[in-house]
């Protein structure tokens, strides 16, 4: 009987120990998953903040590209108009040359006039030759006067050429700005794509961790419930073992007391008869006296 009770108690202890080990294993696994979940959550937060920042930068670059394209279109349109005016002025200049029958520009006519005037003033020549030069000089001055409209056209052409050069430079600068901002925007877009892939991977990892945690939480709750039941059984078994041991101790104590009583009566009988007392008899007597004092 006693052996069966003690054996049952030890069996309950083994089951409780095994359940505690399993619960500790499940708790350790859950803590590991929770740590991984926190780490993934922190990484998700970082990626989301980076995604928002990069998207804002990309959108700003997109707006700048649009603005630079509009600026480039406006400059190109202005350049187109000025080039058309320049072609028209050059055509007007050729038409004036052809209409007046001019063979030289006003500047060239002025140079020729100065050379002739210098020859007339400095060279000694026959009257006929001088009259001939004077006639040429008069014709040149008339052409020069008639060609003054060319000077105005040349001034306008020069201004248009300067405008065209300025507009070409501005168009090139605007185009360069468009290329630079577009390239930067493309880099931001590629970074956004990479961040989106990272976010998807992290969300999948987070989902996988949750899927792994749920059954473990259920298992841990089940083991914990079973452990509570086994602990109650262990307590009951412990009380039963203690009760049996206490009864056994009381039984042994009663037997020892009965044996001592018998030995004491034997010693008393020897004393009355004057028989010899042995050491064993003396020890039995002392043990009984000690029990009385206790």
VEXVO-508351 format. One record per residue (C-alpha): residue in three letters; x, y negated, z negated. Coordinates in steps of 0.001 Angstrom, whole numbers, plus 500000, padded with zeros to 6 digits. Layout:
N
NODE   r     c1     c2     c3
NODE ALA      X      Y      Z
...
//
This chain:
294
NODE   r     c1     c2     c3
NODE UNK 500000 500000 500000
NODE UNK 502682 497543 498928
NODE UNK 504793 498450 501974
NODE UNK 501939 497847 504366
NODE UNK 501186 494430 502858
NODE UNK 504835 493328 502961
NODE UNK 505179 494676 506498
NODE UNK 502098 492664 507552
NODE UNK 503528 489563 505904
NODE UNK 506833 489963 507787
NODE UNK 504896 490490 511025
NODE UNK 503029 487221 510479
NODE UNK 506349 485452 509785
NODE UNK 507786 486752 513060
NODE UNK 504715 485630 515007
NODE UNK 504842 482178 513385
NODE UNK 508568 481888 514147
NODE UNK 508003 482936 517763
NODE UNK 505151 480432 518185
NODE UNK 507220 477634 516658
NODE UNK 510071 478430 519057
NODE UNK 507628 478374 522008
NODE UNK 506080 475107 520785
NODE UNK 509548 473558 520393
NODE UNK 510415 474683 523921
NODE UNK 507222 473147 525324
NODE UNK 507759 469925 523337
NODE UNK 511338 469657 524605
NODE UNK 510146 470141 528190
NODE UNK 507398 467536 527711
NODE UNK 509894 465050 526247
NODE UNK 512190 465651 529222
NODE UNK 509307 465051 531648
NODE UNK 508259 461937 529753
NODE UNK 511801 460575 529968
NODE UNK 511857 461282 533687
NODE UNK 508450 459607 534042
NODE UNK 509738 456486 532252
NODE UNK 512820 456458 534476
NODE UNK 510706 456822 537620
NODE UNK 508322 454129 536335
NODE UNK 511216 451721 535790
NODE UNK 512536 452461 539283
NODE UNK 509053 451894 540706
NODE UNK 508873 448518 538965
NODE UNK 512252 447525 540389
NODE UNK 511250 448560 543902
NODE UNK 507902 446752 543714
NODE UNK 509594 443530 542583
NODE UNK 512238 443892 545308
NODE UNK 509517 444604 547889
NODE UNK 507628 441446 546950
NODE UNK 510799 439358 547061
NODE UNK 511950 440744 550416
NODE UNK 508455 440407 551893
NODE UNK 508336 436749 550818
NODE UNK 511760 436163 552375
NODE UNK 510698 437992 555564
NODE UNK 507495 435938 555807
NODE UNK 509449 432716 555320
NODE UNK 511853 433729 558103
NODE UNK 508921 434638 560345
NODE UNK 507475 431171 559797
NODE UNK 510849 429582 560583
NODE UNK 511130 431637 563782
NODE UNK 507686 430411 564813
NODE UNK 508648 426804 564058
NODE UNK 511945 427077 565957
NODE UNK 510176 428681 568913
NODE UNK 507695 425816 568997
NODE UNK 510586 423352 568773
NODE UNK 512408 425200 571557
NODE UNK 509302 425170 573755
NODE UNK 508830 421458 573193
NODE UNK 512484 420731 574000
NODE UNK 512378 422992 577058
NODE UNK 509245 421251 578294
NODE UNK 510861 417844 577765
NODE UNK 514004 419125 579553
NODE UNK 511890 420387 582443
NODE UNK 510221 416987 582772
NODE UNK 513535 415089 582626
NODE UNK 515106 417417 585203
NODE UNK 512157 416748 587476
NODE UNK 512608 412970 587000
NODE UNK 516337 413358 587685
NODE UNK 515628 415211 590939
NODE UNK 513115 412538 591904
NODE UNK 515617 409715 591199
NODE UNK 518329 411431 593202
NODE UNK 515906 411905 596059
NODE UNK 514917 408217 595759
NODE UNK 518598 407240 595866
NODE UNK 519174 409262 599051
NODE UNK 516047 407743 600597
NODE UNK 517258 404186 599847
NODE UNK 520665 405007 601359
NODE UNK 519000 406372 604477
NODE UNK 516503 403498 604753
NODE UNK 519207 400827 604415
NODE UNK 521703 402720 606499
NODE UNK 524286 402428 603751
NODE UNK 527584 404234 604178
NODE UNK 528934 403425 600718
NODE UNK 527683 402808 597206
NODE UNK 527467 399284 595695
NODE UNK 530645 399949 593771
NODE UNK 532448 401019 596910
NODE UNK 531099 397941 598750
NODE UNK 532371 395704 595935
NODE UNK 535846 397209 596198
NODE UNK 535854 396707 599973
NODE UNK 534704 393074 599553
NODE UNK 537566 392344 597152
NODE UNK 540138 393826 599512
NODE UNK 538860 391738 602434
NODE UNK 538756 388557 600337
NODE UNK 542299 389218 599208
NODE UNK 543504 389681 602794
NODE UNK 541800 386486 603927
NODE UNK 543327 384536 601030
NODE UNK 546838 385933 601207
NODE UNK 547515 386964 604789
NODE UNK 548278 384573 607610
NODE UNK 546354 385699 610688
NODE UNK 544937 384318 613930
NODE UNK 541644 382498 613805
NODE UNK 539835 385216 615759
NODE UNK 541067 387910 613361
NODE UNK 540052 385832 610373
NODE UNK 536596 385259 611872
NODE UNK 536253 388966 612453
NODE UNK 537112 389715 608792
NODE UNK 534715 386994 607654
NODE UNK 531970 388634 609691
NODE UNK 532742 392016 608075
NODE UNK 532792 390351 604648
NODE UNK 529404 388787 605238
NODE UNK 527943 392129 606350
NODE UNK 529380 393858 603276
NODE UNK 527951 391230 600934
NODE UNK 524549 391645 602582
NODE UNK 524742 395411 602131
NODE UNK 525801 394897 598548
NODE UNK 522814 392649 597910
NODE UNK 520466 395061 599571
NODE UNK 521995 397946 597636
NODE UNK 521402 396411 594198
NODE UNK 518389 398691 593940
NODE UNK 520892 401596 594064
NODE UNK 522629 400252 590966
NODE UNK 519313 400307 589100
NODE UNK 518650 403838 590304
NODE UNK 522190 404887 589302
NODE UNK 521640 403435 585823
NODE UNK 518421 405379 585528
NODE UNK 520117 408549 586825
NODE UNK 522920 408176 584275
NODE UNK 520388 407755 581456
NODE UNK 518475 410793 582685
NODE UNK 521671 412833 582844
NODE UNK 522449 411900 579250
NODE UNK 518909 412846 578219
NODE UNK 519217 416149 580064
NODE UNK 522540 416927 578350
NODE UNK 521061 416058 574940
NODE UNK 517945 418148 575570
NODE UNK 519996 421097 576797
NODE UNK 522064 420953 573634
NODE UNK 518906 420772 571506
NODE UNK 517324 423637 573442
NODE UNK 520452 425738 572909
NODE UNK 520476 424892 569199
NODE UNK 516775 425752 568887
NODE UNK 517362 429024 570731
NODE UNK 520303 429802 568456
NODE UNK 518124 429114 565415
NODE UNK 515445 431424 566792
NODE UNK 518022 434198 567329
NODE UNK 519564 433776 563868
NODE UNK 516251 433686 561994
NODE UNK 514847 436543 564076
NODE UNK 517920 438674 563300
NODE UNK 517666 437835 559599
NODE UNK 513946 438602 559696
NODE UNK 514665 441967 561334
NODE UNK 517112 442796 558551
NODE UNK 514442 441944 555979
NODE UNK 511926 444082 557863
NODE UNK 514315 447045 557857
NODE UNK 514894 446523 554144
NODE UNK 511119 446463 553616
NODE UNK 510788 449744 555496
NODE UNK 513526 451323 553364
NODE UNK 511902 450050 550149
NODE UNK 508521 451385 551281
NODE UNK 510071 454834 551848
NODE UNK 511698 454678 548406
NODE UNK 508376 453675 546823
NODE UNK 506579 456577 548501
NODE UNK 509250 459008 547309
NODE UNK 509076 457662 543742
NODE UNK 505261 457811 543698
NODE UNK 505409 461428 544889
NODE UNK 507923 462180 542129
NODE UNK 505665 460483 539562
NODE UNK 502685 462511 540792
NODE UNK 504725 465728 540659
NODE UNK 505791 464977 537064
NODE UNK 502160 464378 536048
NODE UNK 501153 467636 537725
NODE UNK 503925 469450 535845
NODE UNK 503041 467833 532512
NODE UNK 499324 468626 532446
NODE UNK 499553 472437 532185
NODE UNK 502419 472119 529699
NODE UNK 500305 469831 527503
NODE UNK 497522 472404 527646
NODE UNK 499923 475202 526773
NODE UNK 501388 473193 523887
NODE UNK 497904 472420 522519
NODE UNK 496952 476109 522797
NODE UNK 500125 477288 521053
NODE UNK 499698 474627 518370
NODE UNK 496124 475803 517730
NODE UNK 497241 479433 517559
NODE UNK 500093 478437 515258
NODE UNK 497685 476770 512853
NODE UNK 495652 479987 512720
NODE UNK 498750 482105 512214
NODE UNK 499946 479793 509426
NODE UNK 496634 480310 507631
NODE UNK 497059 484070 508023
NODE UNK 500645 483780 506778
NODE UNK 499514 481850 503705
NODE UNK 496853 484466 502984
NODE UNK 499359 487277 503476
NODE UNK 501811 485458 501217
NODE UNK 499186 485164 498483
NODE UNK 498371 488860 498865
NODE UNK 502039 489834 498606
NODE UNK 502436 487611 495557
NODE UNK 499355 489171 493921
NODE UNK 500556 492729 494600
NODE UNK 504030 491923 493303
NODE UNK 502547 490320 490184
NODE UNK 500356 493383 489543
NODE UNK 503372 495637 490102
NODE UNK 505419 493596 487652
NODE UNK 502615 493774 485061
NODE UNK 502389 497535 485554
NODE UNK 506148 497949 485147
NODE UNK 506121 495725 482080
NODE UNK 503309 497788 480504
NODE UNK 505201 501020 481148
NODE UNK 508369 499543 479650
NODE UNK 506421 498342 476585
NODE UNK 504821 501791 476120
NODE UNK 508206 503480 476409
NODE UNK 509747 501095 473881
NODE UNK 506836 501681 471516
NODE UNK 507390 505407 471701
NODE UNK 511120 505024 471107
NODE UNK 510503 502644 468202
NODE UNK 508114 505080 466506
NODE UNK 510721 507791 466922
NODE UNK 513341 505558 465255
NODE UNK 510950 504754 462396
NODE UNK 510238 508461 461930
NODE UNK 513978 509164 461753
NODE UNK 514411 506412 459169
NODE UNK 511692 507860 456962
NODE UNK 513235 511288 457183
NODE UNK 516751 509949 456676
NODE UNK 517919 511281 459978
NODE UNK 520883 509866 461895
NODE UNK 520179 506831 464132
NODE UNK 521869 506867 467555
NODE UNK 523067 503891 469543
NODE UNK 520260 504430 472042
NODE UNK 517747 504388 469175
NODE UNK 519222 501114 467940
NODE UNK 519055 499508 471359
NODE UNK 515411 500528 471734
NODE UNK 514590 498987 468346
NODE UNK 516313 495713 469277
NODE UNK 514509 495565 472602
NODE UNK 511139 495862 470857
NODE UNK 512046 493109 468382
NODE UNK 513128 490911 471254
NODE UNK 509783 491475 473014
NODE UNK 507919 490491 469846
NODE UNK 509895 487239 469559
NODE UNK 509235 486508 473255
//
